[in-house]
Structures are given as structure tokens and as C-alpha cells.
């Protein structure tokens, strides 16, 4: 036992800063009690090192032991050899220096050295973990606990929303639950507003758990802070969701860039996309309507000849545009533009969830997500630039949440979609992304590398694991942690918002108690705001 | 005092830094192989482990002759030839494994060898316990060059020492662990000893 009561594991016997430390386990410590991903503290002479257990191995002092092991009916020899002739080794990756009196700086610092030979290694105690991950406060949100402790692991949400972030994991590993939690966190503790492009209707009113029962989503928990927009009013009504706005998109809102992005989904050829640009130049804003309404063969022919469009290309184009026309939320013209309404809500500090109802096909999702985001981003860009010029406050930070992110951020389209731009240009214009995906290897490398914080549930495809972890120090160690996460409620979190990579057990979500823990805080926040307002009012 | 007298088994008749030979006061009353004995040299107590014992005629070069042809039992031979007890003697060799000066017990060789005619006692259970608190002496046993194999001696001494403990197994496991460290690269030797001490 160490001074503060955390159990002693063993001593450092070798290692390096790059590869981590080899720790020989004490005879009394069973290797079976060691779990990859556990936090340990190495007591160096001048500072303490906070690290993570990344591998466990069995060693023998003499190779002969492995050639002629003691008889299994001979517990005596086995007991003697345990911890002496045969012993357990664990591999520890030192990640942070904590509480060192040498630097005189409080708080965790990245490690630049290693503990000496025979430094004692203890399991990290609750205060150690708290020192590293901080306590829950106005900025920090409790996202989960370490794999084998009750201490809270907190995310600094103000830091988090400054950059684009990613949530990854195989299907069914709890990405949606994690996202919902994170969104609640952002709602409560960051100054950012959210636009959630909700393909599967999971975030607005209610979602369903794997076991099939309903869980409350944002609007139920924070009715005053969340607005639900829907593309499919009928479906929303059927699900008894109170919606704030029904989104319709006018033909005149569709720009050639939107079509270019849908090239593959609509099955358009390159020349067809080229033709879209030409037609848009000719017909201006109403190009889509004009083209769709063209049925006079002579007029078509004239047009084709004018722009030198091949007949096959034109047919291909019409077929593609026909798909768009058939989307039920497309109308020739709308008075109330969705973009304006979304911005209006966001400006008021309200978070917007855009539900797709039954229209979950890729075309609808890509088209709408891209259109809205692009227009909103343009507005933000304009406003930020104006704010910089006039030295006035910049617009409220915005986080756009997108699912199935590889559809927007694959290497082929990332350069064209607005999401690629947002991910790359990051926070310049106060707009960041929360990317959710199950195949991170399908996302453009450059975009992935720009994500500030990544939270990943279990991934078992080699390529996915590689792409998520690319560029992270201690990659091979983290890989073994990641591939051993349980398939539910566990995740590895690393990047900007946490001081060190952390495997976590995700906070419980879905029980009445969990809701209370959110809403209690909500009330506390309200009270705090009210007190602040009173203070301001009376000076 | 009587206990003390009873514990006295013989006296030193030959001494070196690393070992001594003692003659038993009574024929065949030899302390068992591996048992802990002590002797004093002024204020230093020497601890030693019995490693070897012999019984032979007092005159060098003269062997005993067979006498039991007409006797009914072995005991009868001694009964009908009472002089035998005086003509034969038992001796044992002991390997010095530690010393105690004042209260300080050390598991290494003493500054001086034992003195000739110094009394040799068997150690009491309390002394055995005190001595076997640490296993430093095993190193001396394993490194010794004696007529008996070192593994045999180490095992014998651990068996003897363990008798004073209520939890013999725990004592032997701890000793075994010490041996495992000492014989880090010599699994064969370690196994030989462990096979001889396991319960």
C-alpha cells in the first residue's frame, strides 16, 4: 500500500520514454487483477508520473522453467515460483507528471523524462485521477468514469467546442448515447449552440436504446433550450414530437454546388454536373425549376446546342434532378426559408435539431445537411469578418453535429463539401463539427487529423483503428486498449479536451436518475443565472 | 540450567573460519543433518548447520570388527562389550552460517573461528526462529563445497528449521522464494531443493 492507501503493484525495472516503462509486479499481485487501461502512478524521486497500463505479460527468470514447468499437482513449487522465478510484468505508458515539486507548477504536465529504476508503482488513487481530469464544474462535464474506479472523468467543454471533434465506433457500441450525452454537456456547459442534423430522429424528442425502450432526448430534458425542426411533419406528429418548424426547401434554393456534391448519389456524369453550372449561369436562381419544367423538345434542343450538351448527358441530368424533385420536402418556392429560421434560433441561443423523419435516404440527408450548413457557415463567415472589422463581438460559437460523416468527408468529396472546409478551417469562423461515424477510415485523412478531440467506442477493423489513432503518441499501446474495450458503454477519449488519452466507462444514460442528474444541474444553472441577473439589475 | 545442559551435544575438536568439527559426548547422539547448532567464542555466538557426521574408532586407522555373530540382537553386542562405547566416537561437521554479537544477529561469517573445546549446543526453538527470520544463510549453504551436495544440505536445513514453526508450509514457501531468487538462472538446482522440502 502506498501512503494514501492505493495498492502497490510493483517496481519499475526498465523502459524508455518512447516505449513506456516495464514494471515488475510484486509476488502478491495477481496478473489477473491487472486490466489494460487502468491508471497507475509511478512514484519518481522528484515527481510523480501518471500513466496507463497498456500491456500485461508473463515472464520467467530462467527459460528452463518454461521448458519443464512444475507439475500442476504440485502447488508448492508453483507458489514458490510465483513472483520469483516466474513473475508478471506490466507495461505502463507514463503520460503526465503530477504534483512534482521540481517544476513548482501545479497541475499535470506532459512527461519529458522517465522515473528511475525501482520506482514504486501504485494504482492511481481517486485524488490522483481528479487531479488529472479535474472536478466537475461550470466548464467541465462528467462524461464517464475510469474503467475500474468511481472517480468522475470530466471534459473541458469550452476547450472541446473550440475545435471540431469526432465520435467513432462500430454500429451498436453506443455512439448515439455518447453523442446525446456530449450534446447535453455542451448545452449545459459551453457557450456554443448546436445544430444537429439528426438523420435517425434520435436527438430531438426521444431515442431508443438497444434493448428497445425509449430514452428521453434533448427537447424533453431542456425544453426551453432546444427547438426541433422537421422535414417530415407527418412522421413527427405520429411520433408525438412537438416540432417548432417544418422545413421545406424551394427549388430556387438549390445551387449547382449542391448538385455537384450529390453527383455519385444521383448517378450523374461529369459532363452532366458541368451542364448544371452552365444552366445555372443561364437561368440564375430559378435554374432547377426551369430545367425541370422543360418539356418542349425544341427548347431543349436549342438549349443543348447553345451549351453543347450531349443528349445522353442531358437525359442523365434530368433523371438526376428528377430524384431531387421527388423528395417530398422539395417545393417550387418557400416564403419562410429554413436557413433563416435556423439562424434566428441559433442567434437566440437555442439549439436546433433537424429531424429527417422517414426521409433517411442518402440523397435527402446529404442535400439538406450540406445546403443548410453551407448557408449557415457563409453567414457566420460574413458576421465574423464584420465583427473583426468593427471590433464587435463575434457570433456565438456553433457546433454542427453530423452523422454518417464519411458521406460528407470521404477523400473524394471532402474538398467539395462545406464540412471539409469547416473541419479544416476550424474555429476561424466559430463553426466547428461534431463528426459521428462508424467507418473512420472512410474519412479524409486531412480532416481526421484536424479533429481536436476524438472519442471512440470499440472499433475492430484494423484500418479504422489505424486512421483514428494516426498521429497520436503511444499509438500501438492505445491500439491494444482500444481493441479491448467492451462493446458497450466504454470508449477511449483522447485529444485536445483531455490531458491524456483516457479509456472510460461512459456515464449512465436513460434512467430516471440520470435525467435527474442533468436537470438538477439545469435548475442550478437557472438559479445561478437568475441570481446573476438580479445582481446585474440591482448593481 | 538442565535444559541448557541437555542441549549440549559435544565440543569443538577442529575449527576453521567456515566450519568446525565437534565430537559428540555420547555415541550416536548426533544432532540431525541440517539442524542448527551454536558455540561461543568469548562474547561471539557462532551459528552453524550440521552438514556431515561420522562414527568410528578412536584410534585412527583402526577399524571396528564385526562382533554380532553369536548375539541375538544388535543391542546385545553393546551389552556384552560395554567398552565399545569408549572405543567408538561420533563426530559431526558444522558449516558456520552466522554469528551474534550482543543483540546483533548476522548471517555471515564471524571474525574468528570457534575455539577448540568450545561447547556445542543445539539451538532452542526460539533461537531457531530468531535465526531463520532472514534467509541470508542460504547463500552460504548453496555456495559451500562439502562432501554432501549443497542442495541436499539446504533442503535438510530448511526441513529442520521449519519444524519450529506452526505454519511450516508458509515458512517453506518463503524460503523457497528466497532460493528462487538466489538460483535465478539455475532452475534445475532450485527444483531439486523444492522437491526435497515440499510438504
Interface residues (C-beta under 8 A of the other chain):
Chain A: X27 X61 X62 X64 X65 X68 X70 X74 X76 X77 X79 X80 X81 X83 X84 X85
Chain B: X169 X172 X173 X176 X177 X179 X180 X181 X184 X185 X186 X187 X188 X190 X191 X194 X195 X198 X199
